[in-house]
Amino acid sequence: MQLAAADWEPEAQQTFMQESSTASLQRALSAASYAAGAFSGGEMAGFLLMPKPVLLAMLFVDPRYLRRGIGRALWESARGFIEARFADATTVEVNSTPYAVEFYRAIGFMPISREFVNKGCRATRMACWLPGRRLAQR
């Protein structure tokens, strides 16, 4: 909670916890366009979930594993998969918490909105442009 939603309103924190429950994640994983996990010594160090090829819904790294390249590796794996399998996807978007904006910038996302509050959640809309396949084909 402290890395994702510490300054959100209580209702938003409760919604976040419900959407991150085991049952909710199982449903989301079964319908995802892409999902991946990173493991260290038999335990999960991080995971990524994309319900659609153009939407990054969750990218989390366990605080004990921060700054080890796990988030970047998860994103690069997802990006490669999306580029190879979904030729029409030209951007991937994410609603970043204030804590993660700099991370997303570091892996190629750019803000496309100012910070906003929606149902008690603080976020900045960000996008990553995928290689210009159509431009290269001209």
Backbone as JSON Lines, residues from 0, in Angstrom:
{"i":0,"aa":"M","n":[0.83,-1.19,0.0],"ca":[0.0,0.0,0.0],"c":[0.87,1.26,0.0]}
{"i":1,"aa":"Q","n":[1.98,1.25,0.75],"ca":[2.76,2.47,0.88],"c":[3.4,2.9,-0.43]}
{"i":2,"aa":"L","n":[3.71,1.98,-1.34],"ca":[4.31,2.37,-2.6],"c":[3.29,2.7,-3.69]}
{"i":3,"aa":"A","n":[2.09,2.18,-3.57],"ca":[1.11,2.39,-4.62],"c":[0.05,3.42,-4.28]}
{"i":4,"aa":"A","n":[-0.44,3.41,-3.05],"ca":[-1.64,4.2,-2.76],"c":[-1.63,4.85,-1.39]}
{"i":5,"aa":"A","n":[-0.49,5.16,-0.86],"ca":[-0.41,5.69,0.5],"c":[-1.18,6.99,0.69]}
{"i":6,"aa":"D","n":[-1.22,7.83,-0.34],"ca":[-1.88,9.12,-0.19],"c":[-3.25,9.17,-0.88]}
{"i":7,"aa":"W","n":[-3.79,8.02,-1.24],"ca":[-5.13,7.97,-1.81],"c":[-6.15,8.06,-0.69]}
{"i":8,"aa":"E","n":[-7.37,8.42,-1.06],"ca":[-8.47,8.47,-0.1],"c":[-8.8,7.03,0.33]}
{"i":9,"aa":"P","n":[-9.33,6.86,1.56],"ca":[-9.61,5.51,2.07],"c":[-10.46,4.65,1.13]}
{"i":10,"aa":"E","n":[-11.47,5.22,0.5],"ca":[-12.3,4.45,-0.43],"c":[-11.48,3.93,-1.6]}
{"i":11,"aa":"A","n":[-10.58,4.76,-2.12],"ca":[-9.72,4.34,-3.23],"c":[-8.76,3.25,-2.79]}
{"i":12,"aa":"Q","n":[-8.23,3.35,-1.58],"ca":[-7.35,2.3,-1.06],"c":[-8.1,0.98,-0.95]}
{"i":13,"aa":"Q","n":[-9.33,1.03,-0.49],"ca":[-10.13,-0.19,-0.35],"c":[-10.39,-0.81,-1.73]}
{"i":14,"aa":"T","n":[-10.72,0.01,-2.71],"ca":[-10.93,-0.48,-4.07],"c":[-9.66,-1.12,-4.61]}
{"i":15,"aa":"F","n":[-8.52,-0.47,-4.37],"ca":[-7.23,-1.01,-4.81],"c":[-6.99,-2.39,-4.2]}
{"i":16,"aa":"M","n":[-7.26,-2.54,-2.92],"ca":[-7.04,-3.82,-2.26],"c":[-7.99,-4.88,-2.81]}
{"i":17,"aa":"Q","n":[-9.23,-4.52,-3.11],"ca":[-10.18,-5.47,-3.7],"c":[-9.72,-5.9,-5.09]}
{"i":18,"aa":"E","n":[-9.26,-4.93,-5.9],"ca":[-8.81,-5.23,-7.25],"c":[-7.5,-6.02,-7.26]}
{"i":19,"aa":"S","n":[-6.78,-6.0,-6.13],"ca":[-5.53,-6.73,-6.01],"c":[-5.68,-8.04,-5.25]}
{"i":20,"aa":"S","n":[-6.91,-8.4,-4.93],"ca":[-7.15,-9.65,-4.19],"c":[-6.81,-10.85,-5.08]}
{"i":21,"aa":"T","n":[-6.61,-11.97,-4.45],"ca":[-6.3,-13.2,-5.19],"c":[-7.38,-13.52,-6.21]}
{"i":22,"aa":"A","n":[-8.64,-13.45,-5.82],"ca":[-9.74,-13.77,-6.73],"c":[-9.79,-12.8,-7.92]}
{"i":23,"aa":"S","n":[-9.63,-11.51,-7.65],"ca":[-9.65,-10.51,-8.73],"c":[-8.49,-10.72,-9.68]}
{"i":24,"aa":"L","n":[-7.31,-10.99,-9.13],"ca":[-6.14,-11.21,-9.98],"c":[-6.28,-12.49,-10.8]}
{"i":25,"aa":"Q","n":[-6.87,-13.53,-10.23],"ca":[-7.09,-14.77,-10.99],"c":[-7.99,-14.51,-12.19]}
{"i":26,"aa":"R","n":[-9.06,-13.75,-11.99],"ca":[-9.95,-13.4,-13.1],"c":[-9.22,-12.57,-14.15]}
{"i":27,"aa":"A","n":[-8.47,-11.6,-13.7],"ca":[-7.75,-10.73,-14.63],"c":[-6.7,-11.51,-15.42]}
{"i":28,"aa":"L","n":[-6.01,-12.4,-14.76],"ca":[-4.98,-13.2,-15.44],"c":[-5.58,-14.11,-16.5]}
{"i":29,"aa":"S","n":[-6.74,-14.64,-16.24],"ca":[-7.35,-15.56,-17.2],"c":[-7.79,-14.86,-18.47]}
{"i":30,"aa":"A","n":[-8.0,-13.56,-18.43],"ca":[-8.45,-12.81,-19.6],"c":[-7.4,-11.85,-20.15]}
{"i":31,"aa":"A","n":[-6.2,-11.87,-19.61],"ca":[-5.17,-10.89,-19.97],"c":[-4.62,-11.1,-21.37]}
{"i":32,"aa":"S","n":[-4.24,-10.01,-22.01],"ca":[-3.49,-10.08,-23.27],"c":[-2.07,-10.52,-22.99]}
{"i":33,"aa":"Y","n":[-1.54,-10.1,-21.84],"ca":[-0.18,-10.49,-21.45],"c":[-0.05,-10.37,-19.94]}
{"i":34,"aa":"A","n":[0.64,-11.32,-19.35],"ca":[0.94,-11.28,-17.92],"c":[2.28,-11.99,-17.72]}
{"i":35,"aa":"A","n":[3.05,-11.51,-16.76],"ca":[4.35,-12.13,-16.49],"c":[4.7,-11.93,-15.03]}
{"i":36,"aa":"G","n":[5.5,-12.83,-14.52],"ca":[6.0,-12.72,-13.16],"c":[7.51,-12.83,-13.16]}
{"i":37,"aa":"A","n":[8.13,-12.24,-12.16],"ca":[9.58,-12.35,-11.95],"c":[9.78,-13.02,-10.59]}
{"i":38,"aa":"F","n":[10.67,-13.98,-10.54],"ca":[10.86,-14.77,-9.32],"c":[12.31,-14.76,-8.89]}
{"i":39,"aa":"S","n":[12.51,-14.85,-7.59],"ca":[13.85,-14.92,-7.01],"c":[13.8,-15.91,-5.86]}
{"i":40,"aa":"G","n":[14.61,-16.94,-5.95],"ca":[14.65,-17.93,-4.88],"c":[13.31,-18.56,-4.58]}
{"i":41,"aa":"G","n":[12.49,-18.76,-5.59],"ca":[11.2,-19.39,-5.4],"c":[10.08,-18.48,-4.97]}
{"i":42,"aa":"E","n":[10.34,-17.2,-4.76],"ca":[9.25,-16.29,-4.4],"c":[9.1,-15.22,-5.47]}
{"i":43,"aa":"M","n":[7.86,-14.71,-5.58],"ca":[7.57,-13.7,-6.59],"c":[8.2,-12.37,-6.19]}
{"i":44,"aa":"A","n":[8.98,-11.82,-7.1],"ca":[9.63,-10.53,-6.87],"c":[8.87,-9.4,-7.54]}
{"i":45,"aa":"G","n":[8.07,-9.73,-8.57],"ca":[7.3,-8.71,-9.27],"c":[6.38,-9.35,-10.28]}
{"i":46,"aa":"F","n":[5.41,-8.55,-10.77],"ca":[4.52,-9.04,-11.82],"c":[4.0,-7.88,-12.65]}
{"i":47,"aa":"L","n":[3.53,-8.24,-13.84],"ca":[2.99,-7.28,-14.79],"c":[1.71,-7.87,-15.37]}
{"i":48,"aa":"L","n":[0.71,-7.02,-15.58],"ca":[-0.57,-7.46,-16.12],"c":[-1.07,-6.45,-17.14]}
{"i":49,"aa":"M","n":[-1.39,-6.93,-18.33],"ca":[-1.95,-6.1,-19.39],"c":[-3.27,-6.72,-19.85]}
{"i":50,"aa":"P","n":[-4.41,-6.13,-19.47],"ca":[-5.7,-6.68,-19.89],"c":[-5.94,-6.53,-21.38]}
{"i":51,"aa":"K","n":[-5.34,-5.52,-21.98],"ca":[-5.42,-5.25,-23.42],"c":[-4.0,-4.97,-23.9]}
{"i":52,"aa":"P","n":[-3.72,-5.18,-25.18],"ca":[-2.36,-4.92,-25.67],"c":[-1.93,-3.46,-25.56]}
{"i":53,"aa":"V","n":[-2.89,-2.56,-25.37],"ca":[-2.57,-1.13,-25.31],"c":[-2.71,-0.56,-23.91]}
{"i":54,"aa":"L","n":[-2.89,-1.43,-22.91],"ca":[-3.1,-0.96,-21.54],"c":[-2.28,-1.76,-20.54]}
{"i":55,"aa":"L","n":[-1.4,-1.09,-19.85],"ca":[-0.64,-1.68,-18.76],"c":[-1.41,-1.38,-17.48]}
{"i":56,"aa":"A","n":[-2.01,-2.41,-16.89],"ca":[-2.85,-2.2,-15.72],"c":[-2.05,-2.28,-14.43]}
{"i":57,"aa":"M","n":[-1.11,-3.21,-14.36],"ca":[-0.34,-3.39,-13.12],"c":[1.1,-3.76,-13.46]}
{"i":58,"aa":"L","n":[2.01,-3.1,-12.79],"ca":[3.42,-3.48,-12.82],"c":[3.93,-3.2,-11.42]}
{"i":59,"aa":"F","n":[4.12,-4.25,-10.67],"ca":[4.55,-4.12,-9.28],"c":[5.81,-4.92,-9.03]}
{"i":60,"aa":"V","n":[6.69,-4.35,-8.22],"ca":[7.88,-5.06,-7.76],"c":[7.87,-5.0,-6.24]}
{"i":61,"aa":"D","n":[8.09,-6.15,-5.63],"ca":[8.16,-6.24,-4.17],"c":[9.23,-5.25,-3.69]}
{"i":62,"aa":"P","n":[8.93,-4.43,-2.69],"ca":[9.91,-3.43,-2.21],"c":[11.28,-4.01,-1.88]}
{"i":63,"aa":"R","n":[11.36,-5.26,-1.51],"ca":[12.66,-5.87,-1.21],"c":[13.51,-6.06,-2.46]}
{"i":64,"aa":"Y","n":[12.89,-5.96,-3.64],"ca":[13.6,-6.21,-4.9],"c":[13.71,-4.97,-5.78]}
{"i":65,"aa":"L","n":[13.37,-3.81,-5.25],"ca":[13.46,-2.58,-6.04],"c":[14.9,-2.29,-6.44]}
{"i":66,"aa":"R","n":[15.03,-1.62,-7.58],"ca":[16.3,-1.14,-8.12],"c":[17.24,-2.28,-8.52]}
{"i":67,"aa":"R","n":[16.65,-3.39,-8.96],"ca":[17.44,-4.53,-9.45],"c":[17.14,-4.84,-10.91]}
{"i":68,"aa":"G","n":[16.39,-3.98,-11.58],"ca":[16.08,-4.17,-12.98],"c":[14.88,-5.06,-13.25]}
{"i":69,"aa":"I","n":[14.16,-5.46,-12.2],"ca":[13.03,-6.37,-12.37],"c":[11.88,-5.7,-13.11]}
{"i":70,"aa":"G","n":[11.53,-4.48,-12.73],"ca":[10.45,-3.77,-13.42],"c":[10.77,-3.54,-14.88]}
{"i":71,"aa":"R","n":[11.99,-3.13,-15.17],"ca":[12.41,-2.91,-16.56],"c":[12.34,-4.22,-17.35]}
{"i":72,"aa":"A","n":[12.81,-5.31,-16.77],"ca":[12.79,-6.6,-17.46],"c":[11.35,-7.05,-17.74]}
{"i":73,"aa":"L","n":[10.46,-6.86,-16.77],"ca":[9.05,-7.21,-16.99],"c":[8.48,-6.38,-18.13]}
{"i":74,"aa":"W","n":[8.75,-5.07,-18.14],"ca":[8.23,-4.21,-19.21],"c":[8.81,-4.6,-20.56]}
{"i":75,"aa":"E","n":[10.11,-4.84,-20.64],"ca":[10.73,-5.19,-21.93],"c":[10.16,-6.5,-22.47]}
{"i":76,"aa":"S","n":[9.88,-7.45,-21.59],"ca":[9.25,-8.69,-22.0],"c":[7.85,-8.43,-22.58]}
{"i":77,"aa":"A","n":[7.08,-7.62,-21.89],"ca":[5.73,-7.27,-22.36],"c":[5.79,-6.51,-23.68]}
{"i":78,"aa":"R","n":[6.68,-5.55,-23.74],"ca":[6.8,-4.73,-24.95],"c":[7.15,-5.61,-26.15]}
{"i":79,"aa":"G","n":[8.1,-6.5,-25.99],"ca":[8.48,-7.4,-27.08],"c":[7.31,-8.27,-27.52]}
{"i":80,"aa":"F","n":[6.56,-8.78,-26.56],"ca":[5.4,-9.61,-26.88],"c":[4.35,-8.81,-27.64]}
{"i":81,"aa":"I","n":[4.04,-7.63,-27.17],"ca":[3.02,-6.79,-27.82],"c":[3.47,-6.42,-29.23]}
{"i":82,"aa":"E","n":[4.71,-6.03,-29.39],"ca":[5.21,-5.66,-30.72],"c":[5.15,-6.83,-31.69]}
{"i":83,"aa":"A","n":[5.42,-8.05,-31.2],"ca":[5.43,-9.23,-32.06],"c":[4.04,-9.74,-32.38]}
{"i":84,"aa":"R","n":[3.1,-9.61,-31.46],"ca":[1.78,-10.24,-31.62],"c":[0.65,-9.3,-31.97]}
{"i":85,"aa":"F","n":[0.81,-8.01,-31.72],"ca":[-0.29,-7.06,-31.92],"c":[0.21,-5.89,-32.78]}
{"i":86,"aa":"A","n":[0.27,-6.13,-34.09],"ca":[0.85,-5.14,-35.01],"c":[0.11,-3.81,-35.0]}
{"i":87,"aa":"D","n":[-1.16,-3.8,-34.64],"ca":[-1.93,-2.55,-34.63],"c":[-1.68,-1.7,-33.4]}
{"i":88,"aa":"A","n":[-1.04,-2.25,-32.39],"ca":[-0.77,-1.49,-31.16],"c":[0.39,-0.54,-31.41]}
{"i":89,"aa":"T","n":[0.13,0.74,-31.33],"ca":[1.19,1.73,-31.54],"c":[1.6,2.43,-30.26]}
{"i":90,"aa":"T","n":[0.75,2.38,-29.24],"ca":[1.09,2.93,-27.93],"c":[0.57,2.0,-26.85]}
{"i":91,"aa":"V","n":[1.2,2.07,-25.71],"ca":[0.71,1.41,-24.5],"c":[0.54,2.51,-23.47]}
{"i":92,"aa":"E","n":[-0.6,2.53,-22.79],"ca":[-0.87,3.56,-21.78],"c":[-0.95,2.96,-20.39]}
{"i":93,"aa":"V","n":[-0.69,3.8,-19.39],"ca":[-0.76,3.4,-17.99],"c":[-1.18,4.61,-17.17]}
{"i":94,"aa":"N","n":[-1.93,4.38,-16.12],"ca":[-2.18,5.41,-15.11],"c":[-1.16,5.2,-14.01]}
{"i":95,"aa":"S","n":[-0.2,6.08,-13.92],"ca":[0.89,5.94,-12.96],"c":[0.57,6.63,-11.64]}
{"i":96,"aa":"T","n":[0.88,5.96,-10.54],"ca":[0.82,6.63,-9.25],"c":[1.95,7.66,-9.21]}
{"i":97,"aa":"P","n":[1.84,8.66,-8.33],"ca":[2.91,9.64,-8.24],"c":[4.28,9.01,-7.94]}
{"i":98,"aa":"Y","n":[4.27,7.91,-7.21],"ca":[5.53,7.25,-6.85],"c":[6.23,6.6,-8.03]}
{"i":99,"aa":"A","n":[5.48,6.24,-9.07],"ca":[6.04,5.48,-10.18],"c":[6.31,6.3,-11.44]}
{"i":100,"aa":"V","n":[5.96,7.58,-11.46],"ca":[6.14,8.39,-12.67],"c":[7.58,8.36,-13.15]}
{"i":101,"aa":"E","n":[8.54,8.54,-12.28],"ca":[9.95,8.55,-12.71],"c":[10.39,7.19,-13.24]}
{"i":102,"aa":"F","n":[9.91,6.11,-12.65],"ca":[10.22,4.78,-13.17],"c":[9.7,4.64,-14.59]}
{"i":103,"aa":"Y","n":[8.43,5.01,-14.8],"ca":[7.86,4.87,-16.13],"c":[8.6,5.75,-17.14]}
{"i":104,"aa":"R","n":[9.0,6.94,-16.74],"ca":[9.81,7.79,-17.63],"c":[11.1,7.06,-18.01]}
{"i":105,"aa":"A","n":[11.73,6.42,-17.04],"ca":[13.01,5.74,-17.27],"c":[12.89,4.57,-18.25]}
{"i":106,"aa":"I","n":[11.69,3.98,-18.36],"ca":[11.53,2.85,-19.28],"c":[10.83,3.25,-20.58]}
{"i":107,"aa":"G","n":[10.67,4.56,-20.81],"ca":[10.2,5.02,-22.11],"c":[8.8,5.59,-22.17]}
{"i":108,"aa":"F","n":[8.1,5.7,-21.05],"ca":[6.77,6.3,-21.04],"c":[6.9,7.81,-20.86]}
{"i":109,"aa":"M","n":[5.94,8.53,-21.42],"ca":[5.89,9.98,-21.27],"c":[4.52,10.38,-20.74]}
{"i":110,"aa":"P","n":[4.45,11.39,-19.87],"ca":[3.14,11.86,-19.39],"c":[2.31,12.4,-20.54]}
{"i":111,"aa":"I","n":[1.04,12.06,-20.55],"ca":[0.12,12.62,-21.55],"c":[-1.04,13.35,-20.85]}
{"i":112,"aa":"S","n":[-0.91,13.5,-19.53],"ca":[-1.87,14.3,-18.77],"c":[-1.15,14.88,-17.57]}
{"i":113,"aa":"R","n":[-1.8,15.81,-16.94],"ca":[-1.34,16.28,-15.64],"c":[-1.82,15.28,-14.6]}
{"i":114,"aa":"E","n":[-1.27,15.35,-13.41],"ca":[-1.77,14.49,-12.34],"c":[-3.24,14.81,-12.11]}
{"i":115,"aa":"F","n":[-4.04,13.78,-11.88],"ca":[-5.47,13.96,-11.65],"c":[-5.9,13.05,-10.51]}
{"i":116,"aa":"V","n":[-7.07,13.3,-10.0],"ca":[-7.67,12.47,-8.97],"c":[-8.97,11.91,-9.53]}
{"i":117,"aa":"N","n":[-9.1,10.59,-9.5],"ca":[-10.31,9.92,-9.97],"c":[-10.75,8.94,-8.9]}
{"i":118,"aa":"K","n":[-11.91,9.19,-8.32],"ca":[-12.46,8.33,-7.26],"c":[-11.45,8.14,-6.12]}
{"i":119,"aa":"G","n":[-10.74,9.21,-5.81],"ca":[-9.81,9.19,-4.69],"c":[-8.41,8.71,-5.03]}
{"i":120,"aa":"C","n":[-8.16,8.3,-6.27],"ca":[-6.85,7.81,-6.7],"c":[-6.09,8.93,-7.41]}
{"i":121,"aa":"R","n":[-4.86,9.17,-7.0],"ca":[-4.0,10.13,-7.69],"c":[-3.23,9.39,-8.78]}
{"i":122,"aa":"A","n":[-3.21,9.97,-9.99],"ca":[-2.52,9.31,-11.1],"c":[-2.14,10.32,-12.17]}
{"i":123,"aa":"T","n":[-1.21,9.91,-13.01],"ca":[-0.82,10.64,-14.22],"c":[-0.93,9.65,-15.36]}
{"i":124,"aa":"R","n":[-1.65,10.03,-16.41],"ca":[-1.76,9.17,-17.59],"c":[-0.45,9.26,-18.36]}
{"i":125,"aa":"M","n":[0.11,8.09,-18.73],"ca":[1.38,8.06,-19.45],"c":[1.24,7.11,-20.64]}
{"i":126,"aa":"A","n":[2.09,7.32,-21.65],"ca":[2.08,6.46,-22.83],"c":[3.49,6.16,-23.29]}
{"i":127,"aa":"C","n":[3.64,4.98,-23.85],"ca":[4.9,4.58,-24.48],"c":[4.59,4.26,-25.93]}
{"i":128,"aa":"W","n":[5.28,4.92,-26.84],"ca":[5.07,4.68,-28.26],"c":[5.93,3.5,-28.68]}
{"i":129,"aa":"L","n":[5.29,2.59,-29.38],"ca":[6.01,1.42,-29.88],"c":[6.67,1.79,-31.2]}
{"i":130,"aa":"P","n":[7.65,1.03,-31.66],"ca":[8.34,1.39,-32.91],"c":[7.37,1.67,-34.04]}
{"i":131,"aa":"G","n":[7.73,2.63,-34.89],"ca":[6.87,3.06,-35.99],"c":[6.88,2.07,-37.14]}
{"i":132,"aa":"R","n":[6.21,0.95,-36.98],"ca":[6.17,-0.07,-38.03],"c":[5.62,0.49,-39.34]}
{"i":133,"aa":"R","n":[4.55,1.27,-39.24],"ca":[3.94,1.78,-40.46],"c":[4.89,2.77,-41.17]}
{"i":134,"aa":"L","n":[5.58,3.58,-40.4],"ca":[6.53,4.52,-41.02],"c":[7.66,3.76,-41.7]}
{"i":135,"aa":"A","n":[8.14,2.7,-41.07],"ca":[9.24,1.91,-41.64],"c":[8.8,1.19,-42.92]}
{"i":136,"aa":"Q","n":[7.52,0.89,-43.06],"ca":[7.02,0.17,-44.22],"c":[6.81,1.08,-45.43]}
{"i":137,"aa":"R","n":[6.81,2.39,-45.25],"ca":[6.56,3.32,-46.37],"c":[7.75,3.4,-47.29]}
